[in-house]
Amino acid sequence: MHERRWLAACLAALGRDEPPPPAPVRLDWSRLLDVAEAETLTPALAHAILGEPALPVPGAARRRLLDALAAGRGRHLVMSAALARVLDVFAAAGVETIVLKG
C-alpha cells in the first residue's frame, strides 16, 4: 500500500521542513485521503503538500485537503481560546500552570 508509505514520507518531510517527495505514479488520492482521515492526519498532509507547486494534486483531492486544513485551523482557534480562558482563571486564582502538549 504505497498510499500509507507516501503519507508517512510526506509527514516526515514536513517535520524536517523539506518539500514532500514526488507522488507515486499510481497514487490513489481517494485512498490516501481516507487513510489520512482515519489517522486524523489530513490537515498535516494538506500543510505538507498543498504549497508544493511541483506536486499535481487532483481537484477533488485538493478540495478535501483544503477543507481539512480549514477545519483543523478552526479547531486550533477554538482550543486555543479555551486554553486561554482556563489559564486566565488559574492565574486569577494564583495557580501556577505549565502547559504541556499532549
C-alpha positions in Angstrom: 0.0 0.0 0.0 2.1 2.9 -1.3 -0.5 5.5 -0.1 0.4 4.8 3.5 4.1 4.9 2.8 3.8 8.2 0.9 1.7 9.7 3.6 4.4 8.9 6.1 7.1 10.2 3.8 5.2 13.5 3.3 4.8 14.0 7.1 8.5 13.1 7.7 9.5 15.7 5.1 7.2 18.2 6.8 8.9 17.5 10.2 12.2 18.3 8.6 10.9 21.4 6.8 11.6 19.8 3.4 9.4 19.5 0.3 7.4 16.3 0.0 8.7 13.5 -2.1 7.2 13.1 -5.6 3.9 11.3 -5.6 3.9 7.7 -6.8 2.7 7.3 -10.4 -0.4 5.3 -9.5 -1.3 7.1 -6.2 -4.9 6.6 -5.3 -5.7 10.0 -3.9 -9.1 9.0 -2.5 -7.5 6.1 -0.6 -4.6 8.4 0.5 -7.1 10.8 2.0 -9.2 8.1 3.6 -6.1 6.8 5.3 -5.1 10.3 6.4 -8.6 11.0 7.7 -8.7 7.7 9.6 -5.4 8.7 11.4 -6.6 12.4 11.8 -3.6 13.5 9.7 -5.4 15.2 6.8 -4.6 18.8 8.0 -0.9 17.9 8.4 -0.9 16.2 5.0 -2.6 19.3 3.4 0.0 21.6 5.0 2.8 19.3 3.7 1.7 19.1 0.1 -0.5 22.0 -0.9 2.2 24.5 -1.0 4.4 22.4 -3.4 3.8 23.7 -6.9 5.6 20.7 -8.5 3.2 18.3 -6.9 0.0 18.0 -9.0 -3.0 17.4 -6.7 -6.3 16.5 -8.5 -9.1 18.9 -8.0 -11.3 16.7 -5.7 -8.3 15.8 -3.5 -7.3 19.4 -3.4 -10.8 20.4 -2.2 -10.8 17.7 0.5 -7.3 18.8 1.7 -8.3 22.5 1.8 -11.5 21.6 3.7 -9.5 19.6 6.2 -6.9 22.4 6.6 -9.6 25.0 7.3 -11.4 22.7 9.8 -8.1 22.0 11.5 -7.3 25.7 11.8 -10.8 26.3 13.2 -10.3 23.6 15.8 -7.0 25.1 16.7 -8.5 28.5 17.2 -11.3 27.1 19.4 -8.9 25.1 21.5 -6.5 28.0 21.9 -9.3 30.3 23.0 -10.5 27.7 25.6 -6.9 27.2 26.9 -6.6 31.0 27.3 -9.7 31.1 29.3 -8.6 28.3 31.6 -5.2 29.9 32.1 -6.8 33.2 32.9 -8.9 31.5 35.6 -5.9 29.8 37.1 -3.8 33.0 37.0 -6.6 34.9 38.8 -6.7 32.2 41.4 -2.9 32.3 41.8 -2.4 28.7 40.5 0.8 28.3 38.6 0.4 26.3 35.4 2.6 24.6 32.9 1.1 23.8 29.5 2.1 20.5 28.0 1.4 19.3 24.5 -0.4 16.0 24.7 
